[in-house]
Amino acid sequence: MSQVIGQRRSTRSTRMNSSSVITSVHTTLRRQMVQEFLAECLSTYVMMVFGLGSVAHMVLGNKTFGSYLGVNLGFGFGVTMGVYIAGNISGAHMNSAVTFTSCALGRMPWKKFPVYVLGQFLGSFMAAATIYGLFYPIIHFSSGELTVTGPTATGGIFATYLPDHMTLWRGFVDEVIVTGMLQLCLCAITDKDNPEHQGTQPLVIGFLIVIIGVGLGMNSGYAINPSRDLPPRFFTYLAGWGTQVFRAGDNWWWVPVVAPPLGAYLGGIVYLVFIGSSTSRKPKKLEDPAAYEDHRISSLPKTSHDPSMMSSLTPASVAPTTRSPVSSSFTPVSVPPIKRSSFQPAPPVRDSVNEEHF
């Protein structure tokens, strides 16, 4: 009997402990910083899985299962899916250069910068591991030797490397300009004073990535994102490609880390100087909607007691012209309920209700 009671007590204590753990985990996950970290991690993972997978098809498929256009579409619509996943939580940066620019321009506090970047790096690293696992047998087709350069190179599946016609510093300038174009267009697409794009941002951003790849991607592989390049490169170093992933292309590895933040910042500055300063301010709002309603009601046209000056709001105003004249003893007809949309309201006097709504 005592053993049964002891088992029941242990079962209850176990349930209580598990319940407290679940509550603690749930409370932790509800914190804003944690949610933003997880959102950046998951959205970057999704973007990189589609993007790296499309590169793997091009490199390993002997141009039968993939193409350069397919790579651009893979990354472009991978970004679109990432924005749909995390757009309402973290803004779906998926790019530490974009995060840096948001902090540098005062649109986001610096304390969030390491949270966002860590989430992006983790998601990108896991995506590289996923693609490596999925294509493991084909990746080792070159006699089991993992190389970065040459006809059977597979390191380019995961990170960018300079082609033979480019030098290190020309590649640096290329990354600065291309990332600046990216940030400039992102500022326009996400500008709240630009209503033409409302609701279409994820798709338009995806098309932007495709356009950048098609038009500007040949020189340096358009890394334009430290979170896209450095974590997969580090994964290849651990997976067997060795130190050549850092030494190839005159130590090219640091350029996709340094150049994109610089280019993104310059692109954001250009937009603010040339476009942001000329956009209209947000409409003012009234603090007390009730006060506005009182002001609106007091501005309604009054019904005249003079039969010759009948109000346009009375039923008599819509009567046929052949109707007999109204006698002088006619009493005014009560005004029927008026829809708010049937008249123009008086201008607001204080801030709270959006003027654009009216």
C-alpha atoms as one frame of an Amber mdcrd trajectory, in Angstrom:
protein
   0.000   0.000   0.000   2.785   2.396   0.903   4.497   1.605  -2.391   1.344
   2.526  -4.342   1.044   5.818  -2.449   4.703   6.558  -3.107   4.274   5.877
  -6.819   1.259   8.214  -6.961   3.211  10.969  -5.211   6.156  10.552  -7.568
   3.800  10.635 -10.558   2.210  13.853  -9.292   5.567  15.479  -8.656   6.741
  14.451 -12.133   3.633  15.980 -13.693   4.109  19.175 -11.705   7.766  19.402
 -12.744   6.965  18.794 -16.409   4.167  21.357 -16.240   6.494  23.949 -14.732
   9.113  23.235 -17.406   6.543  23.626 -20.182   5.322  26.879 -18.633   8.878
  28.168 -18.355   9.634  27.283 -21.982   6.389  28.850 -23.143   7.163  32.051
 -21.199  10.656  32.196 -22.681   9.407  31.695 -26.228   6.915  34.539 -25.804
   9.684  37.057 -25.187  10.146  39.424 -28.080  13.898  38.936 -28.425  13.521
  35.157 -28.507  10.742  35.338 -31.084  12.815  37.605 -33.299  15.826  35.328
 -32.972  13.807  32.266 -33.955  12.090  34.148 -36.789  15.399  35.248 -38.289
  16.829  31.760 -37.868  13.900  29.999 -39.553  13.428  32.507 -42.366  17.154
  32.469 -43.195  17.130  28.673 -43.103  14.272  28.521 -45.602  15.893  31.070
 -47.914  19.246  29.274 -47.862  17.817  25.787 -48.362  16.074  26.880 -51.563
  19.039  28.979 -52.693  21.819  26.481 -52.006  19.675  23.673 -53.368  19.323
  25.489 -56.681  23.122  25.993 -56.824  23.624  22.295 -56.120  21.385  21.434
 -59.046  23.406  23.664 -61.360  26.819  22.408 -60.189  26.022  18.722 -59.767
  23.396  18.277 -62.487  25.726  18.863 -65.460  23.454  21.730 -66.533  20.628
  19.253 -67.009  18.758  19.789 -63.746  19.760  23.382 -63.075  20.920  26.656
 -64.593  22.105  30.107 -63.592  18.576  31.438 -64.015  17.370  28.643 -61.761
  19.830  29.795 -59.080  18.459  33.326 -59.253  14.892  32.073 -59.030  15.788
  29.775 -56.141  17.311  32.553 -54.069  14.680  35.102 -55.112  11.634  33.081
 -54.196  13.463  31.646 -51.207  13.654  35.226 -49.930   9.946  35.641 -50.655
   9.109  32.580 -48.558  11.349  33.868 -45.773   9.553  37.214 -45.720   6.210
  35.456 -45.465   7.514  33.412 -42.530   9.084  36.148 -40.403   7.905  39.443
 -41.851   5.390  40.155 -39.086   7.757  39.130 -36.294  11.265  40.376 -37.017
  10.889  42.054 -40.392  12.617  39.065 -42.022  16.002  40.695 -42.606  17.802
  37.406 -43.382  20.793  39.637 -44.141  23.192  41.035 -41.568  24.034  43.928
 -43.916  20.374  44.972 -43.851  20.311  44.568 -40.072  23.447  46.706 -39.729
  21.926  49.438 -41.892  18.670  49.394 -39.908  20.633  49.938 -36.697  22.984
  52.528 -38.200  20.074  54.597 -39.536  18.255  54.468 -36.194  15.400  52.248
 -37.335  16.266  49.499 -34.874  18.152  49.510 -31.531  21.717  48.204 -31.577
  20.927  45.726 -28.796  18.990  43.671 -31.350  21.888  43.504 -33.798  23.670
  40.482 -32.247  20.325  38.686 -31.776  19.398  39.061 -35.436  22.869  38.212
 -36.746  23.206  35.148 -34.527  19.816  33.867 -35.692  20.743  34.445 -39.332
  24.119  32.744 -38.988  22.597  29.736 -37.243  19.862  29.348 -39.866  22.365
  29.653 -42.712  24.738  27.134 -41.138  21.923  24.608 -40.655  20.796  25.119
 -44.250  24.313  24.332 -45.487  24.333  21.176 -43.379  20.928  20.209 -44.771
  22.003  20.619 -48.408  25.234  18.741 -47.728  23.251  15.843 -46.279  20.754
  15.795 -49.127  23.388  15.846 -51.881  26.153  13.983 -50.036  26.548  11.101
 -52.558  26.719  13.430 -55.555  29.027  15.942 -53.892  31.684  13.270 -53.536
  31.575  12.386 -57.244  35.096  13.831 -57.830  36.940  10.751 -56.452  36.013
  11.759 -52.936  38.166  14.892 -53.132  36.429  18.084 -52.039  37.800  21.052
 -53.977  37.062  24.751 -54.304  38.583  25.411 -57.730  38.809  23.359 -60.888
  36.338  21.537 -63.142  35.021  19.321 -60.334  34.911  22.012 -57.643  31.976
  21.745 -55.263  32.823  24.455 -52.731  30.923  26.971 -54.831  27.672  25.250
 -53.892  27.878  26.806 -50.447  29.827  30.083 -50.763  30.947  32.586 -53.382
  34.398  32.592 -55.001  35.997  35.038 -57.407  36.135  34.042 -61.084  39.403
  34.296 -62.983  38.558  37.621 -64.646  38.127  39.440 -61.300  40.627  40.824
 -58.810  40.124  41.121 -55.067  39.515  44.862 -54.981  37.352  44.906 -58.075
  35.263  42.268 -56.363  35.110  44.446 -53.258  33.808  47.409 -55.243  31.349
  45.142 -57.040  29.914  43.885 -53.734  29.591  47.430 -52.390  27.703  48.653
 -55.458  25.432  45.617 -55.789  24.521  45.617 -52.087  23.907  49.358 -52.277
  21.426  48.739 -55.083  19.765  46.085 -52.957  19.352  48.384 -49.948  18.228
  51.324 -52.074  15.427  49.267 -53.602  14.519  47.708 -50.254  14.054  51.173
 -48.766  11.662  52.043 -51.594   9.734  48.774 -51.363   9.274  48.935 -47.583
   8.653  52.692 -47.362   5.323  53.220 -45.587   4.809  56.463 -47.507   4.821
  54.446 -50.725   1.344  52.830 -50.752   1.711  51.296 -54.198   3.583  48.309
 -52.753   1.435  47.616 -49.693   0.731  43.881 -49.462   3.064  42.930 -52.297
   6.425  43.429 -50.555   7.409  39.736 -50.240   6.888  39.045 -53.934   8.500
  42.298 -55.068  11.557  41.673 -52.870  11.879  38.215 -54.405  11.810  39.721
 -57.889  14.445  42.213 -56.756  16.830  39.383 -55.845  16.206  37.726 -59.201
  16.905  40.977 -61.066  20.132  41.555 -59.138  21.308  38.044 -59.926  20.413
  38.261 -63.606  21.855  41.728 -64.137  24.748  42.024 -61.663  25.677  38.563
 -60.440  28.390  37.461 -62.857  31.403  39.261 -61.360  31.388  38.149 -57.726
  28.405  35.847 -57.374  26.389  38.615 -55.669  26.903  37.448 -52.100  25.417
  40.799 -50.876  24.901  39.171 -47.492  27.441  38.099 -44.853  24.826  35.736
 -43.400  24.534  34.004 -46.757  28.278  33.542 -47.313  30.251  33.165 -44.071
  28.309  30.423 -42.185  28.177  28.009 -45.176  31.847  28.727 -45.853  32.672
  27.818 -42.255  30.577  24.667 -42.620  32.577  23.588 -45.677  35.760  24.152
 -43.692  34.477  21.734 -41.040  33.037  19.264 -43.575  36.320  18.539 -45.314
  37.079  21.286 -47.823  39.737  22.596 -45.466  41.476  25.951 -45.303  41.266
  26.466 -49.069  37.764  27.857 -48.549  39.422  30.866 -46.883  42.581  31.108
 -48.980  41.048  30.850 -52.444  40.790  34.008 -54.535  43.504  35.938 -52.648
  41.708  35.367 -49.330  38.377  36.441 -50.795  36.374  35.234 -47.772  36.443
  38.567 -45.892  35.061  40.644 -48.763  31.474  39.252 -48.590  31.600  40.005
 -44.847  32.856  43.610 -44.986  31.696  45.021 -48.332  27.908  44.324 -48.074
  27.354  46.284 -44.809  29.255  49.232 -46.281  27.271  49.107 -49.526  23.940
  48.686 -47.732  24.647  51.696 -45.515  25.541  53.847 -48.524  22.391  52.711
 -50.327  20.243  53.621 -47.333  21.863  57.059 -47.094  21.275  57.704 -50.791
  17.580  56.858 -50.452  17.122  59.060 -47.385  18.888  62.013 -48.990  17.259
  61.903 -52.416  13.861  60.332 -51.708  13.193  60.153 -47.977  13.508  63.917
 -47.429  10.891  64.656 -50.119   8.195  62.220 -48.984   5.173  63.624 -47.219
   4.891  63.259 -43.500   2.415  60.938 -41.887  -1.029  62.529 -41.579  -1.866
  63.986 -38.224  -4.452  62.342 -35.990  -6.990  63.544 -33.505  -6.499  62.590
 -29.882 -10.219  62.407 -29.105 -12.470  60.885 -31.771 -15.542  61.852 -29.728
 -14.607  65.518 -29.988 -14.342  65.091 -33.723 -17.795  63.503 -33.856 -19.245
  66.493 -31.961 -17.516  68.860 -34.366 -18.778  66.834 -37.312 -22.396  66.869
 -36.097 -22.368  70.596 -35.419 -21.373  71.228 -39.016 -24.410  69.465 -40.517
 -26.758  71.685 -42.570 -29.862  72.560 -40.612 -33.381  71.938 -41.920 -35.073
  75.191 -42.793 -38.587  75.982 -41.557 -39.183  78.057 -44.664 -41.012  75.891
 -47.219 -39.345  77.765 -50.045 -35.933  76.884 -48.619 -36.422  73.174 -48.043
 -33.268  71.355 -46.921 -31.698  69.086 -49.489 -31.748  66.378 -46.856 -35.570
  66.197 -46.587 -37.790  63.840 -48.562 -39.389  66.827 -50.269 -36.189  67.451
 -52.182 -36.550  64.241 -54.136 -40.209  64.753 -55.026 -41.281  65.021 -58.715
 -41.495  68.527 -60.183 -45.200  68.046 -61.021 -46.018  67.800 -57.351 -48.343
  70.500 -55.932 -46.585  73.302 -54.060 -46.169  72.954 -50.350 -48.453  75.170
 -48.328 -47.055  77.809 -46.003 -48.464  75.900 -43.038 -46.309  72.884 -43.860
 -44.238  71.705 -40.943 -40.668  70.575 -41.629 -40.194  66.889 -42.231 -37.853
  65.185 -39.772 -34.442  64.424 -41.173 -33.887  60.696 -41.785 -30.694  59.023
 -40.531 -27.785  60.216 -42.624 -24.921  58.036 -43.699 -21.562  59.504 -42.790
 -20.299  59.019 -46.333 -23.044  61.344 -47.741 -21.369  64.588 -46.723 -17.924
  66.079 -46.321 -16.810  66.430 -42.689 -15.250  69.543 -41.262 -11.455  69.527
 -40.992 -10.029  67.988 -37.790  -8.835  70.251 -35.021  -6.576  67.936 -33.043
  -4.445  64.809 -33.562  -5.785  61.109 -33.353  -7.966  60.080 -36.282  -6.057
  59.625 -39.514  -6.806  62.496 -41.890  -6.201  60.272 -44.904  -9.131  58.131
 -43.813 -11.411  61.095 -44.411
